[in-house]
Amino acid sequence: HCHGGPGVEPAAWSRGMKPRPPHLVEAASEWSAGEVKWIVEHGIKATGMPAFGADHDAATLWNIAAFVKRLP
């Protein structure tokens, strides 16, 4: 919803977030899988990016990172 996806724009409500969430396909191309995992696990302060580490185990976080890195 927040970042959009391949050929999919972000949800209308997310466009009002400050700072705006980057389009994930382009942004993730600049990050390693480890960086994506860290972001998903810890979130990013002073943005709308939440931390998912408390609710997801390490294997799930690595699966999310792998999925994001495989986006076209």
PyMOL Python script that loads the backbone (N, CA, C, O; Angstrom):
from pymol import cmd

cmd.read_pdbstr("""\
ATOM      1  N   HIS A   1       0.811  -1.200   0.000  1.00  0.00           N
ATOM      2  CA  HIS A   1       0.000   0.000   0.000  1.00  0.00           C
ATOM      3  C   HIS A   1       0.855   1.265   0.000  1.00  0.00           C
ATOM      4  O   HIS A   1       0.548   2.219  -0.715  1.00  0.00           O
ATOM      5  N   CYS A   2       1.899   1.280   0.778  1.00  0.00           N
ATOM      6  CA  CYS A   2       2.686   2.507   0.928  1.00  0.00           C
ATOM      7  C   CYS A   2       3.646   2.747  -0.231  1.00  0.00           C
ATOM      8  O   CYS A   2       3.783   3.877  -0.701  1.00  0.00           O
ATOM      9  N   HIS A   3       4.309   1.690  -0.693  1.00  0.00           N
ATOM     10  CA  HIS A   3       5.365   1.846  -1.687  1.00  0.00           C
ATOM     11  C   HIS A   3       4.916   1.600  -3.118  1.00  0.00           C
ATOM     12  O   HIS A   3       5.615   1.995  -4.052  1.00  0.00           O
ATOM     13  N   GLY A   4       3.775   0.961  -3.318  1.00  0.00           N
ATOM     14  CA  GLY A   4       3.394   0.550  -4.656  1.00  0.00           C
ATOM     15  C   GLY A   4       4.172  -0.710  -5.019  1.00  0.00           C
ATOM     16  O   GLY A   4       4.848  -1.298  -4.175  1.00  0.00           O
ATOM     17  N   GLY A   5       4.072  -1.108  -6.255  1.00  0.00           N
ATOM     18  CA  GLY A   5       4.770  -2.298  -6.717  1.00  0.00           C
ATOM     19  C   GLY A   5       4.984  -2.207  -8.208  1.00  0.00           C
ATOM     20  O   GLY A   5       4.695  -1.173  -8.810  1.00  0.00           O
ATOM     21  N   PRO A   6       5.483  -3.264  -8.818  1.00  0.00           N
ATOM     22  CA  PRO A   6       5.687  -3.226 -10.266  1.00  0.00           C
ATOM     23  C   PRO A   6       4.369  -2.931 -10.993  1.00  0.00           C
ATOM     24  O   PRO A   6       3.443  -3.742 -10.970  1.00  0.00           O
ATOM     25  N   GLY A   7       4.300  -1.792 -11.618  1.00  0.00           N
ATOM     26  CA  GLY A   7       3.098  -1.391 -12.341  1.00  0.00           C
ATOM     27  C   GLY A   7       1.937  -0.967 -11.465  1.00  0.00           C
ATOM     28  O   GLY A   7       0.831  -0.768 -11.966  1.00  0.00           O
ATOM     29  N   VAL A   8       2.162  -0.826 -10.167  1.00  0.00           N
ATOM     30  CA  VAL A   8       1.098  -0.467  -9.225  1.00  0.00           C
ATOM     31  C   VAL A   8       1.517   0.775  -8.456  1.00  0.00           C
ATOM     32  O   VAL A   8       2.582   0.811  -7.841  1.00  0.00           O
ATOM     33  N   GLU A   9       0.676   1.782  -8.496  1.00  0.00           N
ATOM     34  CA  GLU A   9       0.943   3.010  -7.750  1.00  0.00           C
ATOM     35  C   GLU A   9       0.627   2.807  -6.268  1.00  0.00           C
ATOM     36  O   GLU A   9      -0.193   1.955  -5.926  1.00  0.00           O
ATOM     37  N   PRO A  10       1.260   3.574  -5.392  1.00  0.00           N
ATOM     38  CA  PRO A  10       0.920   3.495  -3.967  1.00  0.00           C
ATOM     39  C   PRO A  10      -0.546   3.853  -3.737  1.00  0.00           C
ATOM     40  O   PRO A  10      -1.171   4.524  -4.558  1.00  0.00           O
ATOM     41  N   ALA A  11      -1.079   3.397  -2.615  1.00  0.00           N
ATOM     42  CA  ALA A  11      -2.457   3.729  -2.247  1.00  0.00           C
ATOM     43  C   ALA A  11      -2.599   5.240  -2.098  1.00  0.00           C
ATOM     44  O   ALA A  11      -1.657   5.921  -1.692  1.00  0.00           O
ATOM     45  N   ALA A  12      -3.760   5.750  -2.421  1.00  0.00           N
ATOM     46  CA  ALA A  12      -3.995   7.198  -2.376  1.00  0.00           C
ATOM     47  C   ALA A  12      -3.693   7.778  -0.999  1.00  0.00           C
ATOM     48  O   ALA A  12      -3.125   8.867  -0.905  1.00  0.00           O
ATOM     49  N   TRP A  13      -4.059   7.076   0.066  1.00  0.00           N
ATOM     50  CA  TRP A  13      -3.847   7.617   1.420  1.00  0.00           C
ATOM     51  C   TRP A  13      -2.365   7.757   1.740  1.00  0.00           C
ATOM     52  O   TRP A  13      -1.991   8.613   2.542  1.00  0.00           O
ATOM     53  N   SER A  14      -1.507   6.929   1.125  1.00  0.00           N
ATOM     54  CA  SER A  14      -0.086   6.991   1.455  1.00  0.00           C
ATOM     55  C   SER A  14       0.609   8.197   0.819  1.00  0.00           C
ATOM     56  O   SER A  14       1.713   8.560   1.224  1.00  0.00           O
ATOM     57  N   ARG A  15      -0.022   8.806  -0.156  1.00  0.00           N
ATOM     58  CA  ARG A  15       0.588   9.958  -0.815  1.00  0.00           C
ATOM     59  C   ARG A  15       0.664  11.179   0.092  1.00  0.00           C
ATOM     60  O   ARG A  15       1.395  12.126  -0.199  1.00  0.00           O
ATOM     61  N   GLY A  16      -0.086  11.163   1.186  1.00  0.00           N
ATOM     62  CA  GLY A  16      -0.043  12.267   2.133  1.00  0.00           C
ATOM     63  C   GLY A  16       1.028  12.101   3.206  1.00  0.00           C
ATOM     64  O   GLY A  16       1.201  12.979   4.052  1.00  0.00           O
ATOM     65  N   MET A  17       1.737  10.995   3.174  1.00  0.00           N
ATOM     66  CA  MET A  17       2.782  10.764   4.185  1.00  0.00           C
ATOM     67  C   MET A  17       3.973  11.668   3.912  1.00  0.00           C
ATOM     68  O   MET A  17       4.329  11.921   2.761  1.00  0.00           O
ATOM     69  N   LYS A  18       4.577  12.146   4.981  1.00  0.00           N
ATOM     70  CA  LYS A  18       5.777  12.980   4.885  1.00  0.00           C
ATOM     71  C   LYS A  18       6.851  12.395   5.770  1.00  0.00           C
ATOM     72  O   LYS A  18       6.628  12.299   6.977  1.00  0.00           O
ATOM     73  N   PRO A  19       7.988  12.001   5.264  1.00  0.00           N
ATOM     74  CA  PRO A  19       8.336  11.997   3.849  1.00  0.00           C
ATOM     75  C   PRO A  19       7.563  10.916   3.105  1.00  0.00           C
ATOM     76  O   PRO A  19       7.108   9.938   3.697  1.00  0.00           O
ATOM     77  N   ARG A  20       7.425  11.109   1.807  1.00  0.00           N
ATOM     78  CA  ARG A  20       6.723  10.130   0.976  1.00  0.00           C
ATOM     79  C   ARG A  20       7.520   8.837   0.910  1.00  0.00           C
ATOM     80  O   ARG A  20       8.739   8.872   0.745  1.00  0.00           O
ATOM     81  N   PRO A  21       6.852   7.697   1.037  1.00  0.00           N
ATOM     82  CA  PRO A  21       7.565   6.429   0.889  1.00  0.00           C
ATOM     83  C   PRO A  21       8.130   6.323  -0.532  1.00  0.00           C
ATOM     84  O   PRO A  21       7.436   6.636  -1.499  1.00  0.00           O
ATOM     85  N   PRO A  22       9.373   5.887  -0.660  1.00  0.00           N
ATOM     86  CA  PRO A  22       9.933   5.749  -2.003  1.00  0.00           C
ATOM     87  C   PRO A  22       9.250   4.611  -2.745  1.00  0.00           C
ATOM     88  O   PRO A  22       8.725   3.692  -2.118  1.00  0.00           O
ATOM     89  N   HIS A  23       9.251   4.661  -4.074  1.00  0.00           N
ATOM     90  CA  HIS A  23       8.746   3.543  -4.853  1.00  0.00           C
ATOM     91  C   HIS A  23       9.711   2.384  -4.626  1.00  0.00           C
ATOM     92  O   HIS A  23      10.900   2.500  -4.921  1.00  0.00           O
ATOM     93  N   LEU A  24       9.220   1.299  -4.117  1.00  0.00           N
ATOM     94  CA  LEU A  24      10.062   0.224  -3.606  1.00  0.00           C
ATOM     95  C   LEU A  24      10.963  -0.397  -4.672  1.00  0.00           C
ATOM     96  O   LEU A  24      12.118  -0.717  -4.390  1.00  0.00           O
ATOM     97  N   VAL A  25      10.457  -0.570  -5.878  1.00  0.00           N
ATOM     98  CA  VAL A  25      11.265  -1.200  -6.925  1.00  0.00           C
ATOM     99  C   VAL A  25      12.553  -0.421  -7.161  1.00  0.00           C
ATOM    100  O   VAL A  25      13.629  -1.013  -7.240  1.00  0.00           O
ATOM    101  N   GLU A  26      12.451   0.902  -7.275  1.00  0.00           N
ATOM    102  CA  GLU A  26      13.646   1.716  -7.513  1.00  0.00           C
ATOM    103  C   GLU A  26      14.512   1.827  -6.262  1.00  0.00           C
ATOM    104  O   GLU A  26      15.733   1.686  -6.335  1.00  0.00           O
ATOM    105  N   ALA A  27      13.893   2.076  -5.130  1.00  0.00           N
ATOM    106  CA  ALA A  27      14.656   2.273  -3.892  1.00  0.00           C
ATOM    107  C   ALA A  27      15.421   1.009  -3.510  1.00  0.00           C
ATOM    108  O   ALA A  27      16.592   1.087  -3.138  1.00  0.00           O
ATOM    109  N   ALA A  28      14.785  -0.137  -3.594  1.00  0.00           N
ATOM    110  CA  ALA A  28      15.429  -1.380  -3.175  1.00  0.00           C
ATOM    111  C   ALA A  28      16.580  -1.771  -4.087  1.00  0.00           C
ATOM    112  O   ALA A  28      17.452  -2.540  -3.683  1.00  0.00           O
ATOM    113  N   SER A  29      16.596  -1.261  -5.291  1.00  0.00           N
ATOM    114  CA  SER A  29      17.704  -1.587  -6.199  1.00  0.00           C
ATOM    115  C   SER A  29      19.019  -0.995  -5.682  1.00  0.00           C
ATOM    116  O   SER A  29      20.094  -1.437  -6.085  1.00  0.00           O
ATOM    117  N   GLU A  30      18.941  -0.007  -4.799  1.00  0.00           N
ATOM    118  CA  GLU A  30      20.133   0.635  -4.242  1.00  0.00           C
ATOM    119  C   GLU A  30      20.583  -0.003  -2.920  1.00  0.00           C
ATOM    120  O   GLU A  30      21.641   0.348  -2.398  1.00  0.00           O
ATOM    121  N   TRP A  31      19.791  -0.933  -2.379  1.00  0.00           N
ATOM    122  CA  TRP A  31      20.081  -1.530  -1.081  1.00  0.00           C
ATOM    123  C   TRP A  31      20.461  -2.997  -1.225  1.00  0.00           C
ATOM    124  O   TRP A  31      19.978  -3.679  -2.130  1.00  0.00           O
ATOM    125  N   SER A  32      21.320  -3.484  -0.342  1.00  0.00           N
ATOM    126  CA  SER A  32      21.632  -4.914  -0.293  1.00  0.00           C
ATOM    127  C   SER A  32      20.471  -5.637   0.400  1.00  0.00           C
ATOM    128  O   SER A  32      19.615  -5.006   1.020  1.00  0.00           O
ATOM    129  N   ALA A  33      20.456  -6.959   0.286  1.00  0.00           N
ATOM    130  CA  ALA A  33      19.430  -7.749   0.982  1.00  0.00           C
ATOM    131  C   ALA A  33      19.526  -7.533   2.491  1.00  0.00           C
ATOM    132  O   ALA A  33      18.506  -7.469   3.176  1.00  0.00           O
ATOM    133  N   GLY A  34      20.744  -7.420   3.005  1.00  0.00           N
ATOM    134  CA  GLY A  34      20.928  -7.169   4.433  1.00  0.00           C
ATOM    135  C   GLY A  34      20.360  -5.834   4.866  1.00  0.00           C
ATOM    136  O   GLY A  34      19.788  -5.718   5.949  1.00  0.00           O
ATOM    137  N   GLU A  35      20.515  -4.827   4.026  1.00  0.00           N
ATOM    138  CA  GLU A  35      19.959  -3.508   4.346  1.00  0.00           C
ATOM    139  C   GLU A  35      18.436  -3.546   4.324  1.00  0.00           C
ATOM    140  O   GLU A  35      17.789  -2.951   5.186  1.00  0.00           O
ATOM    141  N   VAL A  36      17.859  -4.240   3.346  1.00  0.00           N
ATOM    142  CA  VAL A  36      16.394  -4.373   3.294  1.00  0.00           C
ATOM    143  C   VAL A  36      15.894  -5.085   4.537  1.00  0.00           C
ATOM    144  O   VAL A  36      14.911  -4.664   5.146  1.00  0.00           O
ATOM    145  N   LYS A  37      16.570  -6.167   4.917  1.00  0.00           N
ATOM    146  CA  LYS A  37      16.164  -6.908   6.114  1.00  0.00           C
ATOM    147  C   LYS A  37      16.222  -6.018   7.354  1.00  0.00           C
ATOM    148  O   LYS A  37      15.311  -6.043   8.182  1.00  0.00           O
ATOM    149  N   TRP A  38      17.299  -5.226   7.483  1.00  0.00           N
ATOM    150  CA  TRP A  38      17.437  -4.343   8.632  1.00  0.00           C
ATOM    151  C   TRP A  38      16.297  -3.322   8.659  1.00  0.00           C
ATOM    152  O   TRP A  38      15.705  -3.083   9.711  1.00  0.00           O
ATOM    153  N   ILE A  39      15.991  -2.728   7.521  1.00  0.00           N
ATOM    154  CA  ILE A  39      14.915  -1.730   7.446  1.00  0.00           C
ATOM    155  C   ILE A  39      13.586  -2.353   7.854  1.00  0.00           C
ATOM    156  O   ILE A  39      12.843  -1.769   8.642  1.00  0.00           O
ATOM    157  N   VAL A  40      13.282  -3.536   7.323  1.00  0.00           N
ATOM    158  CA  VAL A  40      12.024  -4.207   7.662  1.00  0.00           C
ATOM    159  C   VAL A  40      11.995  -4.573   9.143  1.00  0.00           C
ATOM    160  O   VAL A  40      10.960  -4.452   9.798  1.00  0.00           O
ATOM    161  N   GLU A  41      13.117  -5.014   9.660  1.00  0.00           N
ATOM    162  CA  GLU A  41      13.180  -5.429  11.067  1.00  0.00           C
ATOM    163  C   GLU A  41      13.072  -4.252  12.031  1.00  0.00           C
ATOM    164  O   GLU A  41      12.347  -4.329  13.023  1.00  0.00           O
ATOM    165  N   HIS A  42      13.788  -3.162  11.747  1.00  0.00           N
ATOM    166  CA  HIS A  42      13.902  -2.049  12.692  1.00  0.00           C
ATOM    167  C   HIS A  42      13.072  -0.821  12.336  1.00  0.00           C
ATOM    168  O   HIS A  42      12.864   0.039  13.191  1.00  0.00           O
ATOM    169  N   GLY A  43      12.597  -0.716  11.109  1.00  0.00           N
ATOM    170  CA  GLY A  43      11.891   0.483  10.690  1.00  0.00           C
ATOM    171  C   GLY A  43      12.859   1.641  10.509  1.00  0.00           C
ATOM    172  O   GLY A  43      14.070   1.481  10.665  1.00  0.00           O
ATOM    173  N   ILE A  44      12.326   2.787  10.186  1.00  0.00           N
ATOM    174  CA  ILE A  44      13.151   3.987  10.030  1.00  0.00           C
ATOM    175  C   ILE A  44      12.502   5.105  10.832  1.00  0.00           C
ATOM    176  O   ILE A  44      11.373   5.512  10.559  1.00  0.00           O
ATOM    177  N   LYS A  45      13.239   5.596  11.832  1.00  0.00           N
ATOM    178  CA  LYS A  45      12.728   6.669  12.689  1.00  0.00           C
ATOM    179  C   LYS A  45      12.354   7.894  11.876  1.00  0.00           C
ATOM    180  O   LYS A  45      12.953   8.170  10.836  1.00  0.00           O
ATOM    181  N   ALA A  46      11.369   8.617  12.351  1.00  0.00           N
ATOM    182  CA  ALA A  46      10.908   9.885  11.782  1.00  0.00           C
ATOM    183  C   ALA A  46      10.363   9.722  10.363  1.00  0.00           C
ATOM    184  O   ALA A  46      10.328  10.676   9.586  1.00  0.00           O
ATOM    185  N   THR A  47       9.938   8.490  10.038  1.00  0.00           N
ATOM    186  CA  THR A  47       9.234   8.241   8.772  1.00  0.00           C
ATOM    187  C   THR A  47       8.034   7.366   9.108  1.00  0.00           C
ATOM    188  O   THR A  47       7.813   7.034  10.273  1.00  0.00           O
ATOM    189  N   GLY A  48       7.280   7.001   8.122  1.00  0.00           N
ATOM    190  CA  GLY A  48       6.154   6.100   8.347  1.00  0.00           C
ATOM    191  C   GLY A  48       6.536   4.638   8.269  1.00  0.00           C
ATOM    192  O   GLY A  48       5.664   3.772   8.340  1.00  0.00           O
ATOM    193  N   MET A  49       7.846   4.334   8.122  1.00  0.00           N
ATOM    194  CA  MET A  49       8.268   2.938   7.981  1.00  0.00           C
ATOM    195  C   MET A  49       8.305   2.265   9.342  1.00  0.00           C
ATOM    196  O   MET A  49       9.176   2.557  10.162  1.00  0.00           O
ATOM    197  N   PRO A  50       7.342   1.347   9.589  1.00  0.00           N
ATOM    198  CA  PRO A  50       7.306   0.679  10.893  1.00  0.00           C
ATOM    199  C   PRO A  50       8.346  -0.429  10.989  1.00  0.00           C
ATOM    200  O   PRO A  50       8.886  -0.884   9.980  1.00  0.00           O
ATOM    201  N   ALA A  51       8.613  -0.852  12.209  1.00  0.00           N
ATOM    202  CA  ALA A  51       9.487  -1.991  12.477  1.00  0.00           C
ATOM    203  C   ALA A  51       8.627  -3.243  12.576  1.00  0.00           C
ATOM    204  O   ALA A  51       7.613  -3.251  13.273  1.00  0.00           O
ATOM    205  N   PHE A  52       9.034  -4.301  11.877  1.00  0.00           N
ATOM    206  CA  PHE A  52       8.292  -5.556  11.904  1.00  0.00           C
ATOM    207  C   PHE A  52       9.033  -6.647  12.664  1.00  0.00           C
ATOM    208  O   PHE A  52       8.551  -7.777  12.743  1.00  0.00           O
ATOM    209  N   GLY A  53      10.201  -6.329  13.228  1.00  0.00           N
ATOM    210  CA  GLY A  53      11.019  -7.327  13.894  1.00  0.00           C
ATOM    211  C   GLY A  53      10.359  -7.982  15.093  1.00  0.00           C
ATOM    212  O   GLY A  53      10.601  -9.160  15.353  1.00  0.00           O
ATOM    213  N   ALA A  54       9.546  -7.267  15.817  1.00  0.00           N
ATOM    214  CA  ALA A  54       8.901  -7.842  17.003  1.00  0.00           C
ATOM    215  C   ALA A  54       7.834  -8.867  16.640  1.00  0.00           C
ATOM    216  O   ALA A  54       7.498  -9.731  17.450  1.00  0.00           O
ATOM    217  N   ASP A  55       7.299  -8.772  15.419  1.00  0.00           N
ATOM    218  CA  ASP A  55       6.203  -9.646  14.998  1.00  0.00           C
ATOM    219  C   ASP A  55       6.614 -10.730  14.009  1.00  0.00           C
ATOM    220  O   ASP A  55       5.805 -11.597  13.677  1.00  0.00           O
ATOM    221  N   HIS A  56       7.856 -10.697  13.532  1.00  0.00           N
ATOM    222  CA  HIS A  56       8.309 -11.648  12.514  1.00  0.00           C
ATOM    223  C   HIS A  56       9.643 -12.254  12.935  1.00  0.00           C
ATOM    224  O   HIS A  56      10.513 -11.555  13.453  1.00  0.00           O
ATOM    225  N   ASP A  57       9.801 -13.560  12.709  1.00  0.00           N
ATOM    226  CA  ASP A  57      11.076 -14.195  13.045  1.00  0.00           C
ATOM    227  C   ASP A  57      12.111 -13.892  11.962  1.00  0.00           C
ATOM    228  O   ASP A  57      11.778 -13.347  10.910  1.00  0.00           O
ATOM    229  N   ALA A  58      13.357 -14.249  12.228  1.00  0.00           N
ATOM    230  CA  ALA A  58      14.461 -13.925  11.316  1.00  0.00           C
ATOM    231  C   ALA A  58      14.245 -14.525   9.933  1.00  0.00           C
ATOM    232  O   ALA A  58      14.521 -13.868   8.929  1.00  0.00           O
ATOM    233  N   ALA A  59      13.761 -15.755   9.860  1.00  0.00           N
ATOM    234  CA  ALA A  59      13.539 -16.392   8.554  1.00  0.00           C
ATOM    235  C   ALA A  59      12.519 -15.614   7.733  1.00  0.00           C
ATOM    236  O   ALA A  59      12.698 -15.439   6.528  1.00  0.00           O
ATOM    237  N   THR A  60      11.460 -15.151   8.368  1.00  0.00           N
ATOM    238  CA  THR A  60      10.446 -14.381   7.663  1.00  0.00           C
ATOM    239  C   THR A  60      11.011 -13.046   7.191  1.00  0.00           C
ATOM    240  O   THR A  60      10.729 -12.616   6.072  1.00  0.00           O
ATOM    241  N   LEU A  61      11.799 -12.390   8.027  1.00  0.00           N
ATOM    242  CA  LEU A  61      12.412 -11.118   7.630  1.00  0.00           C
ATOM    243  C   LEU A  61      13.338 -11.310   6.431  1.00  0.00           C
ATOM    244  O   LEU A  61      13.349 -10.483   5.519  1.00  0.00           O
ATOM    245  N   TRP A  62      14.120 -12.401   6.427  1.00  0.00           N
ATOM    246  CA  TRP A  62      14.998 -12.681   5.277  1.00  0.00           C
ATOM    247  C   TRP A  62      14.175 -13.011   4.039  1.00  0.00           C
ATOM    248  O   TRP A  62      14.567 -12.651   2.929  1.00  0.00           O
ATOM    249  N   ASN A  63      13.039 -13.691   4.207  1.00  0.00           N
ATOM    250  CA  ASN A  63      12.160 -13.979   3.063  1.00  0.00           C
ATOM    251  C   ASN A  63      11.592 -12.700   2.472  1.00  0.00           C
ATOM    252  O   ASN A  63      11.499 -12.567   1.251  1.00  0.00           O
ATOM    253  N   ILE A  64      11.213 -11.765   3.319  1.00  0.00           N
ATOM    254  CA  ILE A  64      10.722 -10.472   2.837  1.00  0.00           C
ATOM    255  C   ILE A  64      11.824  -9.752   2.072  1.00  0.00           C
ATOM    256  O   ILE A  64      11.589  -9.214   0.990  1.00  0.00           O
ATOM    257  N   ALA A  65      13.030  -9.745   2.639  1.00  0.00           N
ATOM    258  CA  ALA A  65      14.161  -9.082   1.974  1.00  0.00           C
ATOM    259  C   ALA A  65      14.438  -9.729   0.615  1.00  0.00           C
ATOM    260  O   ALA A  65      14.683  -9.028  -0.367  1.00  0.00           O
ATOM    261  N   ALA A  66      14.401 -11.055   0.557  1.00  0.00           N
ATOM    262  CA  ALA A  66      14.634 -11.758  -0.709  1.00  0.00           C
ATOM    263  C   ALA A  66      13.553 -11.413  -1.729  1.00  0.00           C
ATOM    264  O   ALA A  66      13.853 -11.198  -2.903  1.00  0.00           O
ATOM    265  N   PHE A  67      12.302 -11.360  -1.287  1.00  0.00           N
ATOM    266  CA  PHE A  67      11.209 -10.990  -2.182  1.00  0.00           C
ATOM    267  C   PHE A  67      11.415  -9.592  -2.739  1.00  0.00           C
ATOM    268  O   PHE A  67      11.280  -9.372  -3.943  1.00  0.00           O
ATOM    269  N   VAL A  68      11.744  -8.645  -1.867  1.00  0.00           N
ATOM    270  CA  VAL A  68      11.945  -7.254  -2.296  1.00  0.00           C
ATOM    271  C   VAL A  68      13.102  -7.169  -3.296  1.00  0.00           C
ATOM    272  O   VAL A  68      13.013  -6.444  -4.287  1.00  0.00           O
ATOM    273  N   LYS A  69      14.175  -7.900  -3.041  1.00  0.00           N
ATOM    274  CA  LYS A  69      15.326  -7.864  -3.948  1.00  0.00           C
ATOM    275  C   LYS A  69      15.025  -8.512  -5.296  1.00  0.00           C
ATOM    276  O   LYS A  69      15.713  -8.227  -6.276  1.00  0.00           O
ATOM    277  N   ARG A  70      14.019  -9.372  -5.367  1.00  0.00           N
ATOM    278  CA  ARG A  70      13.662 -10.027  -6.629  1.00  0.00           C
ATOM    279  C   ARG A  70      12.622  -9.249  -7.435  1.00  0.00           C
ATOM    280  O   ARG A  70      12.276  -9.653  -8.546  1.00  0.00           O
ATOM    281  N   LEU A  71      12.126  -8.152  -6.895  1.00  0.00           N
ATOM    282  CA  LEU A  71      11.159  -7.350  -7.649  1.00  0.00           C
ATOM    283  C   LEU A  71      11.773  -6.910  -8.968  1.00  0.00           C
ATOM    284  O   LEU A  71      12.941  -6.524  -9.013  1.00  0.00           O
ATOM    285  N   PRO A  72      10.994  -6.966 -10.041  1.00  0.00           N
ATOM    286  CA  PRO A  72      11.559  -6.584 -11.352  1.00  0.00           C
ATOM    287  C   PRO A  72      11.853  -5.098 -11.452  1.00  0.00           C
ATOM    288  O   PRO A  72      12.328  -4.631 -12.487  1.00  0.00           O
TER     289      PRO A  72
END
""", "prot")
cmd.dss("prot")
cmd.show_as("cartoon", "prot")
cmd.util.cbc("prot")
cmd.orient("prot")
